[in-house]
Amino acid sequence: MAAKKLKAALGYTMAAAAFIVVIVTFVGNDALSRIFARATGITVSPRYSGGEVIKTIDHGTYKSLIHRPVFDGLFSDRADGFIQVNWYGQPPWPRKIEEAVDYDSDGTVDFTVTLDTQNLTADLSMQNPSVTGIEQTYRLDRGFAVRISLHKNSAGKPSK
């Protein structure tokens, strides 16, 4: 009987210790939590992160990062998605930033986005019918981002 109580007490103690280690690791130590996350294969959803960067353009005082088109769903691709454009740099920012984007690498510009850095508003010139509008414009720690809405055609490719 005493052995059962000892085993139960040890079990609860180990569970409590493991819980504390998890909390300390993921809340208090960002570098260690990243190592553990990489070891388990956990990744951040492209719907949150914007997807992988496919092109970086250096403008001198800032850089433009063009992300891949994101149509990822839980079980399969969605018909509607987005492409994210980030600008990273340090103030002072130009009043307006204009970026022409060829996201499908066919040699023609698919859209041009113009960002007003002071008012945090964006305008969009659409040259590709799969580009449907501006989904979101927001400020980042060291820059700005705009998400452009996209739509796939019935063949599963962005419309042309």
C-alpha positions in Angstrom: 0.0 0.0 0.0 2.8 2.4 0.9 4.5 1.6 -2.4 1.4 2.6 -4.4 1.2 5.9 -2.5 4.9 6.5 -3.1 4.5 5.7 -6.9 1.5 8.0 -7.1 3.3 10.8 -5.3 6.3 10.4 -7.6 4.0 10.4 -10.6 2.3 13.6 -9.6 5.6 15.2 -8.7 7.1 14.4 -12.1 3.9 15.7 -13.9 4.1 18.9 -12.0 7.8 19.3 -12.7 7.2 18.6 -16.4 4.5 21.2 -16.5 6.8 23.8 -14.9 9.6 22.9 -17.4 7.1 23.4 -20.3 5.9 26.8 -19.0 9.4 28.1 -18.4 10.7 26.8 -21.7 8.0 28.2 -23.9 7.3 31.4 -22.1 10.6 32.4 -20.6 13.1 31.2 -23.2 12.4 32.0 -26.8 15.6 30.5 -28.2 15.0 27.2 -26.4 11.3 27.0 -27.4 12.4 27.5 -31.1 14.8 24.6 -30.8 12.2 22.3 -29.3 9.6 23.4 -31.9 12.1 22.7 -34.8 12.9 19.3 -33.2 9.2 18.3 -33.3 8.6 19.6 -36.8 6.0 22.1 -35.8 5.7 25.0 -38.2 3.8 28.3 -38.2 0.9 28.3 -40.6 1.5 30.3 -43.8 -2.0 31.8 -43.2 -0.4 33.5 -40.1 3.2 34.0 -41.3 2.4 35.0 -44.9 4.2 32.0 -46.4 7.8 31.6 -47.5 9.6 34.6 -49.0 10.2 34.0 -52.8 11.8 37.3 -53.6 13.7 40.0 -51.8 14.3 43.4 -53.4 16.8 45.8 -51.8 15.8 49.5 -52.3 18.7 50.8 -50.2 16.9 52.2 -47.2 14.4 49.4 -47.0 13.8 45.9 -48.4 10.7 44.5 -50.1 9.9 40.8 -49.3 7.5 39.1 -51.7 5.9 35.9 -50.2 4.6 32.9 -52.1 0.9 32.8 -52.9 -0.9 31.2 -50.0 -4.0 29.0 -50.7 -3.2 26.5 -48.0 -6.2 25.0 -46.2 -6.5 22.4 -43.4 -6.9 19.4 -45.7 -6.5 20.8 -49.2 -5.9 24.1 -51.0 -8.6 26.8 -50.9 -10.1 28.6 -53.9 -9.3 32.0 -52.3 -5.9 32.9 -51.0 -3.5 35.8 -50.7 0.0 37.0 -51.4 1.8 39.1 -48.8 4.3 41.9 -49.5 6.4 43.1 -46.6 8.7 46.2 -46.4 11.4 46.1 -43.7 13.7 49.0 -42.8 14.3 51.8 -40.4 12.6 55.2 -40.3 12.4 57.7 -41.8 10.2 55.9 -44.4 9.3 57.4 -47.8 5.8 58.8 -47.8 4.7 56.4 -50.5 6.2 53.0 -51.5 5.3 51.5 -54.8 5.9 47.8 -55.6 5.2 46.0 -58.9 4.8 42.3 -58.3 5.1 39.4 -60.8 4.1 36.6 -58.3 3.8 33.8 -60.9 7.2 34.6 -62.6 5.7 34.8 -66.1 7.5 38.0 -66.9 4.5 40.3 -66.6 3.5 42.4 -63.6 0.4 40.9 -61.9 -0.3 43.9 -59.6 1.2 47.1 -58.3 0.6 48.1 -54.7 1.2 51.6 -53.4 1.5 52.0 -49.7 1.0 55.3 -47.9 3.4 54.8 -44.9 2.0 57.8 -42.9 -1.7 56.9 -43.1 -1.2 53.1 -43.4 -3.4 52.8 -46.5 -2.7 51.0 -49.7 -3.9 51.3 -53.3 -3.9 48.4 -55.8 -3.6 48.3 -59.6 -4.6 44.9 -60.8 -3.2 43.5 -64.1 -4.1 39.9 -63.4 -7.7 38.8 -63.0 -6.8 36.4 -60.2 -5.9 39.5 -58.1 -9.1 40.5 -56.4 -8.2 43.3 -53.9 -6.5 44.3 -50.7 -7.2 42.0 -47.9 -5.2 43.7 -45.1 -2.7 46.4 -44.5 -0.8 46.5 -41.2 2.3 47.8 -39.4 5.1 45.4 -38.4 7.8 45.9 -35.8 10.3 47.2 -38.4 8.1 47.9 -41.4 4.8 47.3 -43.1 2.8 44.5 -44.8 0.0 44.3 -47.3 -2.0 41.1 -48.1 -3.4 41.0 -51.6 -6.4 38.7 -52.1 -6.2 36.1 -54.9 -8.7 33.6 -56.5 -8.0 30.4 -58.3 -9.8 29.4 -61.5 -11.6 26.0 -61.9 -8.3 24.4 -63.1 -6.8 25.1 -59.7 -4.4 27.9 -61.0 -4.6 31.6 -60.4 -6.7 33.0 -63.2 -5.2 34.6 -66.3 
